[in-house]
Amino acid sequence: MQSRSPRSDPDVSVCGPAHTVEFVSSDAPKLPRDAPPLPHHVDVCPKGAVLVIKAPATAINAVLGGLMAARAQSVGCAGIVVEGRIRDLRELWDCGAKVWSVGQSTLGTGPFLRLASISEPVTLGEASGSPVTVRNGDVVCADIDGVVCVPWERASEIARQAEASVEIDRRCMEDISNGKTIAETFAKHRGQKK
């Protein structure tokens, strides 16, 4: 996934609990008739959450555009991650929404897809062969390098590991900048043999 908005600013990042949404093909089997209708997924996005939208890999249309991004901003959504396509980039830029997606399209959702679930687990990355299941409330972090998801129950542990890794990389960069080789730097700071 790539950062799409605001204007692929290298300093844009987001981290927050996932609010998961899944779209399916419009001809997929529907919910039972007695199931209550789903609310609009953006209207119920909790403040500070990262909206995580999954669309079928074969979808040619967008599942997020300027109007929904503006509404997400107004309800306090921290950012939006779309395994699918988006549209209305200028509107996304103008409203300041932080958006990551796998592609773009000029086509709207209407005739192609329909909302299937809100706040249920979604599996992203299946097409890449590296699937990751994102549950509502898991921690989603995104920046110019991509998107990661951390199970909420492991968030503190992973944060400690990440802080330690950042410090190790800082020391490696310092040594490499001072002329040390990769091999000796990694042996010193990462415990790798020369």
C-alpha positions as CSV (number, residue, x, y, z in Angstrom):
1,M,0.0,0.0,0.0
2,Q,1.1,3.5,-0.7
3,S,0.4,6.8,1.0
4,R,-2.0,8.7,-1.3
5,S,-2.9,11.7,0.8
6,P,-2.1,14.3,1.8
7,R,0.0,14.5,-1.4
8,S,2.3,11.7,-0.3
9,D,3.9,13.8,2.4
10,P,6.9,11.8,3.6
11,D,6.1,12.9,7.2
12,V,2.5,11.7,7.2
13,S,1.8,8.9,9.7
14,V,-1.0,7.5,11.7
15,C,-1.4,5.0,14.5
16,G,-4.6,3.9,16.2
17,P,-7.2,1.2,16.8
18,A,-8.7,-0.4,13.7
19,H,-12.3,0.1,12.7
20,T,-12.8,-2.7,10.1
21,V,-15.1,-2.7,7.1
22,E,-15.5,-5.2,4.3
23,F,-17.0,-4.8,0.9
24,V,-18.0,-7.7,-1.3
25,S,-19.2,-8.1,-4.9
26,S,-22.7,-6.8,-5.4
27,D,-23.7,-10.3,-6.6
28,A,-22.4,-12.0,-3.4
29,P,-25.0,-13.7,-1.2
30,K,-26.8,-11.2,1.0
31,L,-27.4,-11.2,4.7
32,P,-30.6,-12.9,5.9
33,R,-33.7,-10.8,5.4
34,D,-34.2,-10.4,9.2
35,A,-30.7,-9.0,9.7
36,P,-30.8,-5.3,10.6
37,P,-29.4,-2.9,8.0
38,L,-25.8,-1.9,8.4
39,P,-25.2,1.8,9.3
40,H,-22.8,3.8,7.0
41,H,-19.4,2.6,8.0
42,V,-17.9,6.1,8.1
43,D,-20.7,7.5,10.3
44,V,-19.9,4.9,13.0
45,C,-16.1,5.2,12.9
46,P,-14.9,5.9,16.4
47,K,-12.9,9.1,17.1
48,G,-9.1,8.3,16.8
49,A,-9.7,5.1,14.9
50,V,-8.0,4.0,11.7
51,L,-10.7,3.1,9.2
52,V,-9.5,-0.2,7.5
53,I,-11.5,-1.0,4.4
54,K,-11.1,-4.3,2.5
55,A,-12.4,-4.6,-1.1
56,P,-12.2,-7.7,-3.3
57,A,-8.9,-7.8,-5.1
58,T,-10.6,-7.9,-8.5
59,A,-12.7,-4.8,-7.9
60,I,-12.2,-2.1,-10.6
61,N,-13.9,0.6,-8.6
62,A,-13.1,2.9,-5.7
63,V,-14.4,2.3,-2.2
64,L,-13.4,5.7,-0.8
65,G,-13.7,9.2,-2.3
66,G,-13.7,12.8,-1.2
67,L,-17.1,12.8,0.5
68,M,-16.4,9.8,2.7
69,A,-13.0,11.1,3.5
70,A,-14.4,14.5,4.5
71,R,-17.0,12.7,6.8
72,A,-14.2,10.5,8.3
73,Q,-12.3,13.7,9.1
74,S,-15.4,15.3,10.7
75,V,-16.0,12.3,13.0
76,G,-12.4,12.3,14.1
77,C,-11.1,9.3,12.1
78,A,-7.2,9.3,12.5
79,G,-6.6,7.8,9.0
80,I,-7.8,5.4,6.4
81,V,-6.2,2.3,5.0
82,V,-7.8,0.8,1.9
83,E,-7.0,-2.6,0.5
84,G,-8.7,-1.5,-2.7
85,R,-9.0,1.6,-4.8
86,I,-9.8,5.2,-4.0
87,R,-10.8,8.3,-6.0
88,D,-11.1,12.1,-5.7
89,L,-7.5,12.6,-4.8
90,R,-7.7,16.4,-4.9
91,E,-10.7,16.3,-2.5
92,L,-8.7,13.9,-0.2
93,W,-5.8,16.4,-0.3
94,D,-8.1,19.3,0.4
95,C,-9.7,17.8,3.4
96,G,-6.4,16.6,4.8
97,A,-7.3,13.0,5.2
98,K,-4.5,10.6,5.8
99,V,-5.1,7.8,3.3
100,W,-3.2,4.7,2.2
101,S,-4.5,2.5,-0.7
102,V,-3.4,0.0,-3.3
103,G,-4.7,1.9,-6.3
104,Q,-7.0,4.5,-7.8
105,S,-10.2,4.4,-10.0
106,T,-12.6,6.9,-11.4
107,L,-15.5,4.5,-10.8
108,G,-17.7,4.7,-7.7
109,T,-18.8,1.7,-5.5
110,G,-22.5,1.6,-6.5
111,P,-23.0,-1.1,-9.1
112,F,-19.9,-3.1,-8.3
113,L,-19.7,-3.7,-4.5
114,R,-21.8,-3.6,-1.4
115,L,-21.0,-3.2,2.3
116,A,-20.8,-6.7,3.9
117,S,-19.5,-6.1,7.4
118,I,-18.5,-3.5,10.0
119,S,-16.3,-4.2,13.0
120,E,-15.6,-7.8,11.9
121,P,-12.2,-9.3,11.2
122,V,-10.8,-8.7,7.7
123,T,-7.9,-10.4,6.0
124,L,-5.6,-8.1,4.0
125,G,-2.7,-9.1,1.8
126,E,-4.1,-12.3,0.4
127,A,-3.2,-11.4,-3.1
128,S,0.5,-10.8,-2.1
129,G,0.7,-14.2,-0.4
130,S,1.3,-12.6,3.0
131,P,-2.2,-12.4,4.5
132,V,-2.8,-10.5,7.8
133,T,-6.0,-10.6,9.7
134,V,-7.0,-7.3,11.2
135,R,-9.6,-7.3,14.0
136,N,-11.6,-4.4,15.2
137,G,-9.4,-2.7,17.8
138,D,-6.1,-4.0,16.6
139,V,-3.4,-1.3,16.4
140,V,-2.8,-0.1,12.8
141,C,0.2,2.1,12.0
142,A,1.0,3.6,8.6
143,D,3.6,5.9,7.2
144,I,5.5,6.5,3.9
145,D,7.0,2.9,4.2
146,G,3.6,1.1,4.4
147,V,1.1,-0.2,6.9
148,V,1.4,-2.7,9.8
149,C,-1.1,-4.2,12.1
150,V,-0.4,-5.3,15.6
151,P,-2.9,-7.5,17.6
152,W,-4.2,-5.3,20.4
153,E,-3.2,-7.8,23.1
154,R,0.5,-7.6,21.9
155,A,0.7,-3.9,21.3
156,S,2.8,-3.0,24.4
157,E,5.2,-5.9,23.8
158,I,5.7,-5.0,20.1
159,A,6.1,-1.3,21.0
160,R,9.0,-2.1,23.3
161,Q,10.6,-4.3,20.7
162,A,10.2,-1.5,18.1
163,E,11.7,1.1,20.4
164,A,14.7,-1.2,21.0
165,S,15.1,-1.8,17.2
166,V,15.0,1.9,16.5
167,E,17.8,2.5,19.0
168,I,19.9,-0.3,17.5
169,D,19.4,1.1,14.0
170,R,20.3,4.6,15.3
171,R,23.6,3.2,16.6
172,C,24.2,1.3,13.4
173,M,23.6,4.4,11.3
174,E,26.1,6.4,13.6
175,D,28.8,3.7,13.1
176,I,28.2,3.4,9.4
177,S,28.3,7.2,9.0
178,N,31.6,7.2,10.8
179,G,33.1,4.7,8.3
180,K,32.5,1.3,9.9
181,T,31.5,-1.5,7.6
182,I,28.1,-3.1,7.6
183,A,29.6,-6.4,8.8
184,E,31.3,-4.9,11.8
185,T,28.4,-2.7,12.7
186,F,25.9,-5.5,12.6
187,A,28.2,-7.7,14.6
188,K,28.5,-5.0,17.2
189,H,24.9,-4.0,17.5
190,R,22.8,-6.8,16.0
191,G,24.8,-9.7,17.2
192,Q,25.5,-11.0,13.7
193,K,28.8,-12.7,13.0
194,K,31.3,-11.0,10.6
